[in-house]
Amino acid sequence: QREASTPEARAEFETKIANQCESLQNQLDKLAPNLRAPEHMTDIEQRVEGINREFEDARKKASKFTREFEEVRRRRNDLFMECFNHVAENISDIYKELTRSAAYPMGGTAYLTLESEEEPYLSGIKYNAMPPTKRFRDMDQLSGGERTVAALALLFAFHNFRPAPFLVLDEVDAALDNLNLARVSGYIRRRAADLQMIVISLKDFFFEKADALVGVLRKMDDNKSNVLTLELVEFDDSQDEADPKQTPSAPEAHPRVQEIFS
C-alpha cells in the first residue's frame, strides 16, 4: 500500500491491470462463443434419439432373422437326416438282395457314413460297398459292374424313401455280366408292383422280363424312324424264376415278334 501510494507504483499497477484485461479480452475473442449452440445441441439430441431408435429396430430385426435362420437350418438338418437315416438303414438290405446268390446267401455289404455330424448337408457322404468275397476298398477301385450294382442299390434306396412315379435307366446294364444282370433284372421284376421303370437296354436277357417292349427302328424305304410296341404280359414268364447262377441264353423270338420285324 505504501508503494501503491506513490505515483510511480500506481502507474505500474495500472499498467499491469490493463495488460491483464487486454489478455483476458484476447482470450474471449479467441473463444468466439457460438450463440446458436443450444439450438445445435437440440438438433444433435434429436438425431441421437433417431439413431437409437433405428439401432433398436435393426437389433430386433437381426434377432428375428437369426431365429428364422436357425429354424430353417434346424428344418434343413431334420429333412436331411430323415432322408439319410432312411437310406442308410435300407441300402444294406437292398445291396444284399442285389448281390445274394446260392454260393453267398448273405450277399455283400453297403453302408453310408457322414463326413460331418454337425452340419452334414455342408459336407460329403461316404458310400462304401463290399461285394461278396471282396475286402474293403474305395468305390473307385471296384469294377464297372460292381460300381453299377452299388449305384443301383443307392438309387433304389432313395426311391424307397420317396418313390417317384417312374424311373428311367439308360443302359445301366452295359457293364454288368450275366450273373449281375440276372440279379438286377430279377430285383426289378420282383418290385414291379411298386417300382415302375423305363429301361433302355440292348441285352435281351434284361428286356425279356419287361411287361412291354418299345422298339425304335429306321425304315429304309422312306428313311424315317418307326416305333413298335409289344405287350409281354400275355406270354409265359416262367423263365423269370430261372437260377441266376446259370448263364442266360438269348431267348427265341416269339412268332409275333418275328412277324413284326419281318
Contacts in CASP RR format, 6 or more apart in sequence:
PFRMAT RR
TARGET T0000
AUTHOR 0000-0000-0000
METHOD contacts of the structure
MODEL  1
QREASTPEARAEFETKIANQCESLQNQLDKLAPNLRAPEHMTDIEQRVEG
INREFEDARKKASKFTREFEEVRRRRNDLFMECFNHVAENISDIYKELTR
SAAYPMGGTAYLTLESEEEPYLSGIKYNAMPPTKRFRDMDQLSGGERTVA
ALALLFAFHNFRPAPFLVLDEVDAALDNLNLARVSGYIRRRAADLQMIVI
SLKDFFFEKADALVGVLRKMDDNKSNVLTLELVEFDDSQDEADPKQTPSA
PEAHPRVQEIFS
3 9 0 8 1.000
4 10 0 8 1.000
4 13 0 8 1.000
34 40 0 8 1.000
73 119 0 8 1.000
76 121 0 8 1.000
77 119 0 8 1.000
77 120 0 8 1.000
77 121 0 8 1.000
80 120 0 8 1.000
80 121 0 8 1.000
81 120 0 8 1.000
83 158 0 8 1.000
83 161 0 8 1.000
83 162 0 8 1.000
84 112 0 8 1.000
84 114 0 8 1.000
84 120 0 8 1.000
84 125 0 8 1.000
86 157 0 8 1.000
86 160 0 8 1.000
86 161 0 8 1.000
87 112 0 8 1.000
87 154 0 8 1.000
87 157 0 8 1.000
87 158 0 8 1.000
87 160 0 8 1.000
87 161 0 8 1.000
88 111 0 8 1.000
88 112 0 8 1.000
90 157 0 8 1.000
90 160 0 8 1.000
90 161 0 8 1.000
91 110 0 8 1.000
91 111 0 8 1.000
91 112 0 8 1.000
91 153 0 8 1.000
91 154 0 8 1.000
91 157 0 8 1.000
92 109 0 8 1.000
92 110 0 8 1.000
92 111 0 8 1.000
94 110 0 8 1.000
94 153 0 8 1.000
94 156 0 8 1.000
94 157 0 8 1.000
94 160 0 8 1.000
95 107 0 8 1.000
95 108 0 8 1.000
95 109 0 8 1.000
95 110 0 8 1.000
95 129 0 8 1.000
95 149 0 8 1.000
95 150 0 8 1.000
95 153 0 8 1.000
96 106 0 8 1.000
96 107 0 8 1.000
96 108 0 8 1.000
96 109 0 8 1.000
96 110 0 8 1.000
97 187 0 8 1.000
98 149 0 8 1.000
98 152 0 8 1.000
98 153 0 8 1.000
98 180 0 8 1.000
98 183 0 8 1.000
98 184 0 8 1.000
98 187 0 8 1.000
99 107 0 8 1.000
99 108 0 8 1.000
99 131 0 8 1.000
99 132 0 8 1.000
99 149 0 8 1.000
99 183 0 8 1.000
100 106 0 8 1.000
100 107 0 8 1.000
100 108 0 8 1.000
100 183 0 8 1.000
101 107 0 8 1.000
101 132 0 8 1.000
101 179 0 8 1.000
101 183 0 8 1.000
101 244 0 8 1.000
101 245 0 8 1.000
102 243 0 8 1.000
102 245 0 8 1.000
103 132 0 8 1.000
103 245 0 8 1.000
104 132 0 8 1.000
104 133 0 8 1.000
106 132 0 8 1.000
107 132 0 8 1.000
108 129 0 8 1.000
108 130 0 8 1.000
108 131 0 8 1.000
108 132 0 8 1.000
109 129 0 8 1.000
109 130 0 8 1.000
110 127 0 8 1.000
110 128 0 8 1.000
110 129 0 8 1.000
110 130 0 8 1.000
110 150 0 8 1.000
110 153 0 8 1.000
110 154 0 8 1.000
111 127 0 8 1.000
111 128 0 8 1.000
112 125 0 8 1.000
112 126 0 8 1.000
112 127 0 8 1.000
113 125 0 8 1.000
113 126 0 8 1.000
113 128 0 8 1.000
114 120 0 8 1.000
114 123 0 8 1.000
114 124 0 8 1.000
114 125 0 8 1.000
114 126 0 8 1.000
115 123 0 8 1.000
115 124 0 8 1.000
115 125 0 8 1.000
115 126 0 8 1.000
116 122 0 8 1.000
116 123 0 8 1.000
116 124 0 8 1.000
127 139 0 8 1.000
127 150 0 8 1.000
127 154 0 8 1.000
128 136 0 8 1.000
128 138 0 8 1.000
128 139 0 8 1.000
129 139 0 8 1.000
129 142 0 8 1.000
129 146 0 8 1.000
129 149 0 8 1.000
129 150 0 8 1.000
129 153 0 8 1.000
130 136 0 8 1.000
130 137 0 8 1.000
131 142 0 8 1.000
131 146 0 8 1.000
131 149 0 8 1.000
134 142 0 8 1.000
134 146 0 8 1.000
139 147 0 8 1.000
139 150 0 8 1.000
142 150 0 8 1.000
143 175 0 8 1.000
144 175 0 8 1.000
145 175 0 8 1.000
145 176 0 8 1.000
145 177 0 8 1.000
145 180 0 8 1.000
147 175 0 8 1.000
148 172 0 8 1.000
148 173 0 8 1.000
148 174 0 8 1.000
148 175 0 8 1.000
148 176 0 8 1.000
148 180 0 8 1.000
149 176 0 8 1.000
149 180 0 8 1.000
149 183 0 8 1.000
149 184 0 8 1.000
151 172 0 8 1.000
152 172 0 8 1.000
152 184 0 8 1.000
155 167 0 8 1.000
156 187 0 8 1.000
156 191 0 8 1.000
156 195 0 8 1.000
159 167 0 8 1.000
159 195 0 8 1.000
163 194 0 8 1.000
163 195 0 8 1.000
165 196 0 8 1.000
166 196 0 8 1.000
166 197 0 8 1.000
166 198 0 8 1.000
167 195 0 8 1.000
167 196 0 8 1.000
167 197 0 8 1.000
167 198 0 8 1.000
168 197 0 8 1.000
168 198 0 8 1.000
168 199 0 8 1.000
168 200 0 8 1.000
169 197 0 8 1.000
169 198 0 8 1.000
169 199 0 8 1.000
169 200 0 8 1.000
169 201 0 8 1.000
170 200 0 8 1.000
171 200 0 8 1.000
171 201 0 8 1.000
171 202 0 8 1.000
172 184 0 8 1.000
172 199 0 8 1.000
173 181 0 8 1.000
173 184 0 8 1.000
173 185 0 8 1.000
173 201 0 8 1.000
173 203 0 8 1.000
173 206 0 8 1.000
176 184 0 8 1.000
178 205 0 8 1.000
178 247 0 8 1.000
178 248 0 8 1.000
179 244 0 8 1.000
179 245 0 8 1.000
181 203 0 8 1.000
181 205 0 8 1.000
181 206 0 8 1.000
181 248 0 8 1.000
182 205 0 8 1.000
182 242 0 8 1.000
182 244 0 8 1.000
182 246 0 8 1.000
182 248 0 8 1.000
183 244 0 8 1.000
184 206 0 8 1.000
185 205 0 8 1.000
185 206 0 8 1.000
185 209 0 8 1.000
186 209 0 8 1.000
186 240 0 8 1.000
186 244 0 8 1.000
188 195 0 8 1.000
188 197 0 8 1.000
188 199 0 8 1.000
188 209 0 8 1.000
189 209 0 8 1.000
189 240 0 8 1.000
192 211 0 8 1.000
199 206 0 8 1.000
199 207 0 8 1.000
199 210 0 8 1.000
201 207 0 8 1.000
204 250 0 8 1.000
204 251 0 8 1.000
205 248 0 8 1.000
205 250 0 8 1.000
205 251 0 8 1.000
207 213 0 8 1.000
208 232 0 8 1.000
208 239 0 8 1.000
208 251 0 8 1.000
209 237 0 8 1.000
209 240 0 8 1.000
210 232 0 8 1.000
211 231 0 8 1.000
211 232 0 8 1.000
211 233 0 8 1.000
212 229 0 8 1.000
212 230 0 8 1.000
212 231 0 8 1.000
212 232 0 8 1.000
212 233 0 8 1.000
213 228 0 8 1.000
213 229 0 8 1.000
213 230 0 8 1.000
213 232 0 8 1.000
214 227 0 8 1.000
214 228 0 8 1.000
214 229 0 8 1.000
215 227 0 8 1.000
215 228 0 8 1.000
215 229 0 8 1.000
216 225 0 8 1.000
216 226 0 8 1.000
216 227 0 8 1.000
216 228 0 8 1.000
217 225 0 8 1.000
217 226 0 8 1.000
217 228 0 8 1.000
217 261 0 8 1.000
218 224 0 8 1.000
218 225 0 8 1.000
218 226 0 8 1.000
219 225 0 8 1.000
219 226 0 8 1.000
228 260 0 8 1.000
228 261 0 8 1.000
230 256 0 8 1.000
230 257 0 8 1.000
230 260 0 8 1.000
235 254 0 8 1.000
239 251 0 8 1.000
242 248 0 8 1.000
253 261 0 8 1.000
END
